[in-house]
């Protein structure tokens, strides 16, 4: 026992060690990589990540003439940028059908929907698709600490509405508020985390990623959605940018080229789903890439409010490197801001040369590209567009071509640097270290952002999946027409990967989606067979091979779990489930740890196919049946099947009560182990019989035995 004078010293020492441990934990949390577990996009020429990658890989140019449903370009076009009220370009990275929206799907009335900014509508759709890409049923996020961070700059829809004040009504306020861009998404999904819309001009969406990662590292949120959205619905801003001589007359971002003379405006939406790496690994999420670090700063007073500032760009990249705890030479690729302006490109290249190229060997140059050459400058969504591009590059191990580079701008002095602009498709080979790249985004008001990504860690080998002869693939939608369209998309593999496996596709569709009233299910032995049947179903709802039905609105099937009694045991039962199903294995292992203190044999030995007659001894049988039944229930629940009622026969009553929450797993196993011990201790030779007869018949039979 320590003496009285020693106690204060020991208490102080203990407090010091505890403080050190907490500080170390805090430090680890602040530097933990953030996993990207899902993404969605609607970009020019790329309606989803798969289509966007195909555009990039093929060197596609999605810029086109301004659609006629926006404005009559002939009324506004003049090649002279000084012409009053005119724009000197006919081009842009435009999307089709921006007026279309399934308001009922998101619970918005037709009247309100007509006053809701299409940017809000587009964000809702892309967020839903990104969560499905992450394998998260959106409905499961209700009341969770999920943060929403959205970058937006334009308010064209409000400008259009203000031209006729008689059309303004109660919904115009929330329909056009920038705040409600993020807030409506949080409202529709019933989220409880931070919800904010940011406007830092062209750097907006990359700043949202920075803030979302900070929130996750601080423990403020457990999941975060970071996005950017931009739609061009009105000509005013293009006229403004023309007067600033920022628009390229030919509508092409000729980034790094000697002919660079401005950019083309683009539109779309991108969103990524973020989670702490430790949580993503624990949850078994598919990881698309890691955010290693990020930085945000401002130019301060430079040579003009809208002019880029080289030292500030250098500083923000250094800040991101410090946050990522990486050296400059560990960055292999840089997705440049690269607007293609005479002023901006040389300043950006000089900043990259100063920070990322010092000491870099010529045999490992810093590779450069800019997605603006494919889809134009998406302004508030520009950063997330570059981020999605880089994630796809890391995933596929390829670098797509940078377009419109014919003669390198001599002011860049690239030949004197260890930098190379990638102008043709090439593999991005993995080396001793993970592949890493940076994304830059600079706002014309002076806010700069830089994010560093790293390829996803190699997943741990999984036990070989149990080879089922066939799988069930389920789809659902809010209407029969939507269900048909969804079946057609799956049949055409519009969003998937060519190498996808049927078990993975079926599991994600069944357990990683929210389910609606119009439903279809196909049983197939291969993915090709499933797709073929879905294509036929999309063309003809009565086609054979697909079962379709409508479930009552908001009515889930009432499922009951029945737990068996003694007598159903057999050697090796549930062996394949233990080998192939993590949720089942985890629960059995948990039961085994508890039973180790209660039985004289480990649970694993009793589940061994070679266990022999020991499994039929009541002292072992009942705990084993309890553990297997309880683990089966947890497995079904992990697949999203929740019981409305539980029932049990004999031993099964204990497992049923435990699943119902009557007592804890520890108490349930103690009860069943003691029950089994007491029954095992009864003298041998006793018998038990099941009699199928009425009570009067049994009473009469007993009486006849007694009197006979």
C-alpha positions in Angstrom: 0.0 0.0 0.0 1.4 3.4 -0.9 1.9 5.8 2.0 -0.3 8.9 2.3 2.3 11.3 0.9 2.7 9.1 -2.2 -0.9 9.1 -3.2 -1.1 12.6 -4.6 2.0 11.9 -6.7 0.6 8.6 -8.0 -2.7 10.3 -8.8 -0.9 13.1 -10.6 1.2 10.5 -12.6 -2.0 8.5 -13.5 -3.7 11.7 -14.6 -0.7 12.6 -16.7 -0.6 9.3 -18.4 -4.4 9.4 -19.1 -4.0 12.9 -20.6 -1.1 11.7 -22.8 -3.2 8.8 -24.0 -6.1 11.1 -24.8 -3.9 13.6 -26.7 -2.3 10.7 -28.6 -5.8 9.5 -29.6 -6.8 13.0 -30.6 -3.7 13.4 -32.7 -4.4 10.1 -34.5 -8.0 11.2 -35.1 -6.9 14.5 -36.7 -4.7 12.7 -39.2 -6.9 9.7 -39.9 -7.5 9.2 -43.6 -11.1 9.7 -44.7 -12.6 6.9 -47.0 -14.7 7.7 -50.0 -17.2 4.9 -50.0 -19.6 6.2 -52.7 -20.0 8.7 -55.4 -22.6 10.0 -57.9 -22.5 12.5 -60.7 -24.4 14.1 -63.5 -21.8 15.8 -65.7 -21.9 16.8 -69.4 -21.6 13.5 -71.3 -21.5 11.5 -68.1 -24.9 10.7 -66.4 -23.2 8.5 -63.8 -19.6 7.6 -62.8 -19.4 4.7 -65.3 -20.5 6.9 -68.3 -18.2 9.7 -67.1 -15.2 7.4 -67.0 -16.0 6.2 -70.5 -16.1 9.8 -71.7 -12.8 10.6 -70.1 -11.1 7.4 -71.2 -12.1 8.0 -74.8 -10.9 11.6 -74.7 -14.5 12.8 -75.3 -15.4 16.4 -75.5 -18.9 17.1 -74.1 -19.0 20.8 -74.9 -21.7 21.8 -77.4 -23.8 24.7 -78.5 -26.1 26.2 -75.8 -29.4 24.2 -75.9 -32.4 26.0 -77.4 -34.4 25.4 -74.3 -32.1 27.7 -72.3 -32.1 30.8 -74.5 -31.9 31.7 -78.2 -28.2 31.9 -78.7 -28.6 34.0 -81.8 -30.3 36.8 -79.7 -27.3 37.0 -77.4 -24.2 36.0 -79.5 -21.8 38.6 -80.9 -18.1 37.7 -81.6 -17.2 41.2 -80.2 -16.8 40.8 -76.4 -17.4 44.5 -75.9 -20.8 44.5 -77.6 -23.4 45.6 -75.0 -25.6 42.8 -73.7 -23.9 40.1 -75.8 -21.7 37.1 -75.2 -18.9 36.1 -77.4 -19.4 32.3 -77.2 -22.1 29.9 -78.4 -20.8 27.0 -76.4 -21.0 25.3 -73.0 -20.9 22.0 -71.2 -24.6 21.5 -71.0 -26.9 18.7 -69.8 -30.2 17.6 -71.2 -33.7 17.5 -69.5 -32.8 19.7 -66.5 -36.5 20.5 -66.2 -37.4 16.9 -65.4 -37.9 15.8 -61.9 -39.7 13.0 -60.1 -41.2 15.1 -57.3 -43.4 12.4 -55.9 -40.3 10.2 -55.3 -39.0 12.8 -52.9 -42.3 13.7 -51.3 -42.6 17.1 -53.0 -45.9 18.3 -54.3 -46.2 19.3 -58.0 -47.0 22.9 -57.0 -44.0 23.2 -54.8 -41.7 21.4 -57.3 -42.5 24.0 -60.0 -40.9 26.6 -57.7 -37.9 24.6 -56.6 -34.5 25.4 -58.1 -33.5 22.6 -60.5 -30.1 22.6 -58.6 -32.0 21.4 -55.5 -33.7 18.7 -57.6 -30.5 17.6 -59.2 -28.7 17.4 -55.9 -31.4 15.2 -54.4 -31.1 12.7 -57.3 -27.3 12.6 -57.3 -27.2 12.2 -53.5 -29.7 9.2 -53.6 -27.6 7.6 -56.3 -24.3 8.2 -54.4 -25.7 6.6 -51.3 -26.9 3.6 -53.3 -23.4 3.4 -54.8 -22.1 3.2 -51.2 -24.5 0.4 -50.5 -26.4 2.5 -47.9 -30.2 2.5 -48.1 -31.0 6.2 -47.8 -33.9 5.5 -45.4 -31.4 3.9 -42.9 -29.8 7.3 -42.4 -32.8 8.9 -40.6 -31.8 10.6 -37.3 -28.1 9.8 -37.9 -25.2 12.2 -37.5 -24.7 12.6 -41.2 -23.4 15.9 -42.4 -24.3 17.6 -45.7 -21.9 20.1 -47.3 -22.9 21.6 -50.7 -21.0 24.1 -52.9 -23.1 26.4 -55.1 -22.7 29.7 -56.7 -25.5 30.3 -59.3 -29.0 31.5 -58.7 -30.3 31.6 -62.3 -33.7 30.0 -61.4 -34.4 32.9 -59.1 -33.5 35.3 -61.8 -35.9 33.6 -64.2 -38.7 33.7 -61.6 -38.1 37.4 -60.7 -38.9 38.4 -64.3 -42.6 37.7 -63.6 -43.4 38.7 -60.0 -47.0 37.4 -60.3 -45.6 33.9 -60.4 -43.9 34.1 -57.0 -45.6 32.2 -54.2 -44.9 30.8 -50.7 -42.6 28.1 -52.1 -40.3 30.6 -54.0 -38.4 31.3 -50.8 -37.3 27.8 -49.9 -37.3 26.9 -53.6 -34.5 29.4 -54.4 -32.6 29.7 -51.1 -29.0 28.6 -51.3 -29.2 27.5 -47.7 -32.0 25.1 -48.6 -29.8 23.3 -51.2 -28.2 21.5 -48.4 -31.1 21.8 -45.9 -33.6 20.1 -48.2 -31.3 17.1 -48.7 -31.0 16.8 -44.9 -34.8 17.2 -44.5 -35.7 14.6 -47.1 -33.3 12.1 -45.7 -34.1 13.1 -42.0 -30.5 13.7 -41.2 -29.3 15.2 -37.9 -25.7 16.3 -38.7 -24.5 19.7 -39.9 -26.1 21.0 -43.1 -24.7 24.0 -45.0 -24.3 25.5 -48.5 -21.0 27.2 -49.3 -20.2 29.8 -51.9 -16.5 30.4 -52.4 -17.0 30.7 -56.2 -15.1 28.1 -58.2 -13.5 26.4 -55.2 -16.8 25.8 -53.4 -17.2 22.1 -53.8 -13.6 21.3 -52.9 -14.0 23.5 -49.7 -17.0 21.3 -48.8 -14.8 18.2 -48.9 -12.3 20.0 -46.6 -15.0 20.9 -44.1 -16.6 17.4 -44.3 -13.3 15.7 -43.5 -12.7 18.1 -40.6 -16.1 17.3 -39.2 -15.5 13.5 -39.4 -12.1 13.8 -37.8 -13.5 15.8 -34.9 -16.1 13.2 -34.3 -18.9 15.7 -35.1 -20.3 13.4 -37.8 -20.2 9.7 -38.6 -20.9 10.1 -42.3 -20.7 13.1 -44.6 -21.9 14.0 -48.0 -19.8 16.6 -49.9 -21.1 18.0 -53.2 -21.1 20.7 -55.7 -23.9 21.7 -58.1 -24.1 24.2 -60.9 -26.8 24.8 -63.6 -26.8 27.5 -66.3 -30.4 28.6 -66.9 -30.0 32.3 -67.7 -27.6 34.2 -69.9 -26.7 37.0 -67.5 -23.6 35.5 -66.0 -22.2 34.4 -69.3 -22.5 38.1 -70.5 -20.8 39.2 -67.3 -17.9 36.8 -67.9 -17.6 37.9 -71.5 -17.1 41.5 -70.4 -14.3 40.2 -68.1 -12.7 38.5 -71.2 -12.9 35.1 -69.5 -14.9 33.3 -72.1 -13.2 31.3 -74.9 -14.8 32.2 -78.2 -14.5 28.6 -79.5 -16.0 27.2 -76.2 -12.9 25.1 -75.4 -10.7 25.2 -72.3 -7.3 25.0 -74.0 -5.5 24.5 -70.7 -1.7 24.9 -70.9 -1.9 25.6 -74.7 -0.3 28.7 -76.3 -3.8 29.5 -77.8 -5.5 29.5 -74.3 -7.9 32.4 -74.3 -10.6 31.6 -71.7 -12.9 28.8 -70.7 -16.3 27.3 -71.5 -18.9 27.3 -68.8 -20.2 23.9 -67.7 -22.9 22.5 -65.5 -23.7 19.4 -63.5 -23.5 17.9 -60.0 -21.1 15.6 -58.2 -21.3 14.1 -54.7 -19.0 11.9 -52.6 -19.9 9.9 -49.5 -17.2 10.1 -46.8 -16.5 8.1 -43.7 -13.6 7.7 -41.3 -11.3 4.9 -42.6 -11.4 2.9 -39.4 -15.2 2.9 -39.5 -15.3 2.0 -43.2 -13.0 -0.9 -42.6 -15.0 -2.1 -39.6 -18.2 -1.9 -41.6 -16.8 -3.7 -44.6 -17.5 -0.8 -46.9 -16.1 -0.8 -50.5 -13.6 2.0 -50.5 -13.1 4.0 -53.7 -10.1 6.1 -52.4 -8.8 8.0 -49.4 -8.7 11.7 -48.7 -5.3 12.0 -47.1 -5.2 15.7 -46.6 -6.6 19.0 -47.6 -6.0 22.7 -47.2 -8.0 26.0 -47.7 -6.7 29.6 -47.7 -7.2 33.0 -49.3 -5.1 35.2 -51.6 -5.3 38.2 -49.3 -4.7 41.6 -50.9 -3.2 40.7 -54.3 -3.0 42.5 -57.6 -6.8 42.3 -58.0 -9.8 40.7 -56.3 -10.3 38.2 -59.1 -6.7 37.7 -60.0 -4.9 34.5 -59.0 -2.1 34.6 -56.4 0.9 32.3 -56.9 2.2 32.4 -53.3 -1.2 31.6 -51.9 -1.5 28.7 -54.3 1.9 27.4 -53.1 0.8 27.8 -49.5 -2.5 25.9 -49.8 -0.7 22.9 -51.5 1.9 22.9 -48.7 -0.9 23.0 -46.1 -2.6 19.9 -47.8 0.7 18.1 -47.9 1.3 18.8 -44.2 -2.2 17.7 -43.3 -1.6 14.4 -45.3 1.8 14.0 -43.7 3.3 13.4 -47.2 6.3 14.7 -49.1 6.0 16.5 -52.4 7.6 13.7 -54.4 4.9 11.2 -53.1 2.3 13.0 -55.3 2.2 11.4 -58.8 -0.6 13.3 -60.5 -2.1 16.7 -60.3 -5.6 17.5 -61.5 -5.1 21.2 -62.2 -7.6 24.0 -61.8 -6.5 24.7 -65.3 -9.1 27.2 -66.6 -7.1 27.9 -69.7 -6.6 31.6 -69.2 -3.5 33.5 -70.2 -3.1 34.8 -66.6 -4.1 31.7 -64.6 -2.2 28.9 -66.3 1.4 30.3 -65.8 0.7 31.2 -62.2 -0.6 27.7 -61.4 2.3 26.0 -63.1 4.8 28.2 -61.3 3.2 27.3 -57.9 3.3 23.6 -58.8 7.0 23.9 -59.8 7.8 25.6 -56.5 6.1 23.1 -54.2 5.8 19.7 -55.9 8.9 19.6 -58.3 11.8 20.6 -56.1 14.1 17.6 -55.9 11.8 15.5 -58.1 13.7 13.2 -60.5 13.0 13.5 -64.2 12.2 9.8 -64.5 9.2 10.3 -62.2 7.6 13.6 -63.5 4.5 15.1 -62.0 1.8 14.2 -64.4 -0.8 16.9 -65.2 -4.4 17.1 -66.6 -7.6 19.0 -66.3 -11.1 17.8 -66.6 -12.2 21.2 -67.8 -10.9 20.3 -71.3 -13.6 17.6 -71.4 -16.7 19.2 -69.9 -15.9 22.9 -69.4 -15.6 24.8 -66.1 -18.4 23.7 -63.8 -17.7 26.6 -61.5 -19.1 25.6 -58.0 -19.0 21.9 -59.1 -15.6 22.1 -60.7 -13.6 20.8 -57.8 -15.8 17.8 -57.2 -15.7 17.0 -61.0 -11.9 16.9 -60.7 -12.2 14.8 -57.6 -14.5 12.2 -59.2 -12.2 12.0 -62.2 -9.2 11.3 -59.9 -11.1 8.7 -57.9 -12.0 6.9 -61.2 -8.3 7.1 -62.3 -7.2 5.5 -59.0 -9.9 2.9 -59.3 -9.1 1.9 -62.9 -5.3 2.5 -62.8 -5.3 4.7 -65.9 -4.8 8.3 -66.8 -7.1 9.7 -69.5 -6.0 12.2 -72.1 -5.9 15.9 -71.5 -7.5 17.6 -74.5 -6.9 20.6 -76.7 -3.1 20.8 -76.1 -1.4 21.4 -79.5 1.4 23.9 -78.6 2.5 24.2 -75.0 2.3 27.8 -73.8 6.0 28.9 -73.7 5.3 31.0 -70.6 4.8 27.7 -68.6 8.4 26.6 -69.3 7.4 23.0 -68.9 10.5 21.8 -70.7 12.6 23.1 -67.8 10.5 21.3 -65.2 9.8 17.7 -64.1 6.2 18.0 -65.2 4.3 16.4 -68.0 0.9 16.9 -69.4 -0.7 13.6 -70.3 -2.3 13.9 -73.7 -3.0 10.2 -74.5 -4.5 7.4 -72.4 -1.8 5.6 -70.4 -1.7 3.1 -67.5 -1.0 4.5 -64.0 1.3 1.8 -62.7 1.3 1.0 -59.1 4.7 1.3 -57.4 6.1 0.5 -54.0 3.9 3.3 -52.6 0.1 3.8 -53.2 -0.8 6.0 -56.1 -1.6 9.5 -55.0 -2.8 12.7 -56.7 -3.9 16.2 -55.8 -6.8 18.3 -57.0 -6.7 22.1 -57.1 -9.6 24.5 -57.1 -9.2 28.3 -57.0 -12.2 30.7 -56.5 -12.2 34.0 -58.4 -12.8 35.8 -55.0 -9.5 34.5 -53.7 -10.4 31.3 -51.8 -8.1 28.4 -52.7 -8.5 24.7 -52.0 -6.4 21.6 -52.5 -7.2 18.0 -51.7 -4.9 15.0 -51.8 -6.3 11.5 -52.7 -4.7 8.1 -52.3 -5.8 4.8 -53.8 -7.9 2.5 -51.7 -6.1 0.0 -49.4 -6.0 -3.5 -50.7 -9.0 -5.3 -49.2 -8.4 -8.2 -46.9 -8.9 -11.6 -48.4 -12.5 -12.8 -47.7 -13.5 -16.4 -47.1 -14.5 -18.0 -50.4 -18.2 -17.4 -50.8 -20.6 -20.3 -50.5 -21.3 -21.3 -54.1 -25.1 -21.1 -54.4 -26.5 -22.6 -57.5 -28.6 -19.4 -58.1 -29.2 -16.0 -56.7 -32.2 -13.7 -56.2 -31.9 -10.2 -57.6 -34.5 -7.7 -56.4 -35.5 -4.3 -57.8 -38.1 -1.9 -56.6 -39.5 1.5 -57.6 -42.4 3.9 -56.8 -44.2 3.2 -60.0 -44.5 0.5 -62.6 -42.9 2.8 -65.3 -40.0 3.5 -63.0 -39.6 -0.2 -62.2 -39.5 -0.9 -66.0 -36.9 1.8 -66.5 -34.8 0.5 -63.6 -34.9 -3.1 -65.0 -33.8 -1.7 -68.4 -30.8 0.0 -66.8 -29.8 -3.1 -64.9 -30.3 -5.2 -68.1 -28.0 -2.9 -70.0 -25.5 -2.6 -67.2 -25.7 1.1 -67.5 -24.2 1.9 -64.1 -22.2 -1.2 -63.4 -18.8 -2.8 -64.1 -18.3 -5.4 -66.8 -16.5 -7.6 -64.3 -19.3 -7.5 -61.7 -20.3 -10.8 -60.1 -23.9 -11.9 -59.7 -23.5 -12.5 -55.9 -22.2 -9.0 -55.4 -24.8 -7.3 -57.6 -27.6 -9.3 -56.0 -26.4 -8.5 -52.4 -26.1 -4.8 -53.1 -29.5 -4.6 -54.8 -31.2 -6.5 -52.0 -29.5 -5.1 -48.9 -28.0 -1.8 -50.1 -31.1 -0.2 -51.5 -34.3 1.3 -50.1 -37.3 -0.7 -51.2 -40.6 0.6 -52.6 -44.0 -0.7 -53.4 -43.5 -1.8 -57.1 -41.2 -4.8 -56.9 -39.6 -7.4 -59.2 -37.4 -10.3 -58.4 -35.4 -12.5 -60.8 -33.7 -15.8 -60.0 -30.7 -16.5 -62.1 -27.5 -18.6 -62.2 -25.4 -15.9 -63.9 -25.3 -12.2 -64.3 -25.8 -12.5 -68.0 -29.0 -14.6 -67.4 -30.3 -12.0 -64.9 -29.6 -9.1 -67.3 -31.3 -10.9 -70.2 -34.4 -11.5 -68.1 -34.5 -8.0 -66.9 -34.2 -6.6 -70.5 -37.2 -8.8 -71.5 -39.1 -7.7 -68.4 -38.5 -4.0 -69.3 -40.0 -4.6 -72.7 -42.8 -6.8 -71.5 -43.9 -6.8 -67.8 -45.5 -10.2 -68.4 -42.3 -11.8 -69.7 -41.3 -15.1 -68.1 -38.5 -15.3 -65.6 -39.3 -12.3 -63.5 -41.8 -12.1 -60.7 -43.4 -8.7 -60.2 -45.9 -7.5 -57.7 -47.1 -4.3 -55.9 -46.8 -4.2 -52.2 -49.2 -1.9 -50.2 -47.8 1.5 -49.8 -45.6 1.8 -46.7 -46.5 -1.7 -45.7 -43.6 -4.1 -45.1 -44.3 -7.9 -45.0 -44.8 -9.1 -41.4 -42.1 -11.7 -40.8 -42.0 -14.1 -37.9 -38.9 -16.0 -36.7 -39.6 -19.5 -35.3 -36.8 -21.1 -33.2 -36.6 -24.9 -33.1 -36.4 -27.1 -30.1 -34.2 -30.0 -29.2 -33.9 -32.8 -31.8 -33.0 -30.7 -34.8 -29.3 -30.8 -34.2 -26.8 -32.7 -36.4 -23.0 -32.8 -36.7 -21.5 -30.0 -38.8 -24.7 -27.9 -38.8 -24.2 -24.3 -40.0 -20.5 -25.0 -41.0 -20.9 -23.4 -44.4 -22.6 -20.3 -42.9 -19.7 -20.0 -40.4 -17.2 -20.2 -43.2 -18.9 -17.7 -45.6 -21.0 -15.3 -43.6 -19.2 -12.7 -41.4 -22.3 -11.7 -39.4 -23.0 -15.4 -38.6 -19.4 -16.1 -37.7 -19.1 -13.0 -35.5 -22.2 -14.0 -33.5 -21.1 -17.6 -33.1 -17.7 -16.4 -31.9 -19.3 -14.1 -29.4 -21.5 -17.0 -28.1 -18.4 -19.2 -27.9 -16.5 -16.7 -25.8 -19.4 -16.6 -23.3 -19.9 -20.4 -23.2 -16.2 -21.0 -22.6 -16.9 -20.1 -19.0 -20.0 -22.3 -18.8 -19.2 -25.5 -20.6 -16.4 -28.0 -20.3 -16.0 -28.1 -24.1 -15.6 -25.2 -26.5 -18.5 -24.4 -28.8 -16.3 -24.8 -31.9 -15.7 -28.4 -31.1 -19.4 -29.1 -30.7 -20.1 -27.6 -34.2 -17.3 -29.7 -35.8 -18.7 -32.2 -38.3 -16.7 -34.9 -36.5 -18.2 -34.2 -33.1 -19.9 -37.6 -32.9 -22.5 -38.5 -30.2 -21.5 -35.6 -27.8 -23.8 -33.2 -29.7 -26.8 -35.4 -28.7 -26.1 -35.0 -25.0 -28.6 -32.5 -23.6 -25.9 -30.6 -21.7 -24.3 -29.6 -25.0 -27.3 -29.8 -27.4 -29.3 -27.0 -25.9 -26.5 -24.3 -25.7 -25.5 -25.2 -29.3 -29.0 -24.9 -30.6 -29.5 -21.6 -28.8 -26.2 -20.2 -30.3 -27.0 -21.4 -33.9 -30.6 -20.1 -33.7 -29.5 -16.7 -32.3 -26.7 -16.4 -34.9 -29.2 -17.2 -37.7 -31.5 -14.5 -36.5 -28.7 -12.0 -36.5 -27.7 -13.1 -40.0 -31.2 -12.4 -41.3 -31.2 -9.1 -39.6 -27.9 -8.1 -41.2 -29.6 -8.8 -44.5 -32.4 -6.3 -43.6 -35.0 -8.9 -42.6 -36.5 -7.8 -39.2 -39.1 -10.0 -37.4 -42.4 -8.6 -36.4 -42.8 -11.5 -34.0 -40.6 -14.3 -32.6 -41.7 -17.7 -31.4 -39.9 -20.7 -30.0 -40.5 -24.3 -29.1 -38.8 -25.6 -26.0 -35.1 -24.5 -26.3 -36.1 -22.2 -29.0 -38.2 -20.1 -26.5 -34.9 -18.9 -24.9 -33.4 -17.8 -28.2 -36.6 -16.1 -29.2 -36.8 -14.2 -25.9 -33.2 -13.1 -26.3 -33.8 -11.8 -29.9 -36.9 -10.0 -28.6 -34.8 -8.2 -26.0 -36.3 -9.9 -22.9 -32.8 -10.6 -21.7 -29.2 -10.1 -22.9 -27.2 -12.7 -24.8 -25.0 -13.3 -21.8 -28.0 -13.9 -19.5 -29.7 -16.1 -22.2 -26.6 -18.3 -22.6 -26.3 -18.7 -18.8 -29.9 -19.7 -18.5 -29.8 -22.2 -21.3 -26.5 -23.7 -20.1 -27.9 -24.2 -16.6 -31.2 -25.6 -17.9 -29.2 -28.0 -20.0 -27.0 -29.0 -17.1 -30.0 -29.7 -14.9 -31.7 -31.8 -17.5 -28.5 -33.7 -18.2 -28.3 -34.6 -14.5 -31.6 -36.4 -14.5 -31.4 -40.2 -14.1 -31.1 -42.2 -17.3 -34.0 -44.2 -18.7 -36.7 -41.6 -18.7 -38.8 -41.2 -21.7 -40.9 -38.5 -23.3 -43.7 -38.9 -25.8 -45.7 -36.7 -28.0 -49.4 -37.8 -28.2 -51.7 -36.6 -30.9 -55.1 -36.9 -29.2 -57.8 -34.9 -27.4 -57.7 -34.4 -23.7 -60.7 -36.7 -23.0 -59.0 -39.5 -25.0 -55.8 -39.2 -23.0 -57.7 -39.1 -19.7 -59.6 -42.2 -20.7 -56.5 -44.0 -21.8 -54.7 -43.2 -18.5 -57.8 -44.4 -16.6 -57.9 -47.7 -18.5 -54.2 -48.3 -17.7 -54.8 -47.7 -14.0 -57.8 -49.9 -13.8 -56.5 -52.5 -16.1 
